[in-house]
Amino acid sequence: MPTLTPRQWCGLAAAACAGLLGFGYYLEFAHGLEPCPLCILQRLAFMAVGTSFLAGALIGRRKVGTRVLALLALLFAGLGGGVAGRQVWLQSLPADAVPACGPGLDYMIGNFPLLKTLSMVLRGSGECAENTWQFLGLGIAAWALLWFALLGLLALRLLLRPSDGT
């Protein structure tokens, strides 16, 4: 069985990110699941990871470029994993410990400075603690955390692969 080239791995990872985003939009528009602010940040992170891997697939055999893009993918996967981990933690809280629902992301962006908005979003709210969809016992945030971990491990592998002189 032939091994995949770094370019092919990047292409597969970009396709996985596109599939995950597509599934998120499917759940939103076909099943009416409104994304909370933390979910939106996770979508942005999947877009950034996917874009980094897509660029890695397109640049060809340049090892330095692939490593830089793998580093970016690792950074975005780490940020997305942190947000997903925060949401998994919020979902594990007892009902009386969940923060109250706050204003929507559009309202926060329009009425607060960026750092204040980011701080409010990362604190989470009641809507971020809801776990309305599950597959194999895991909710959306837990699946996102798993995928960010897998994509981050792939990025780390691409970043640390042995040099072959290119």
Buried (B, 14 or more C-beta within 10 A) or exposed (E): EEEEEBBEBBBBBBBBBBEBBEEBEEBBEEEEBEBBBBBBBBBBBBBBBBBBBBBBBEBEEEBEBBBBBBBBBBBBBBBBBBBBBBBBEBBEEEEEEBBEEBBBBEEBBEEBEEEEBBEBBBBBBBBBBBBEEEEEEBBBBBBBBEBBBEBBEBBBEBBEBEEEEE
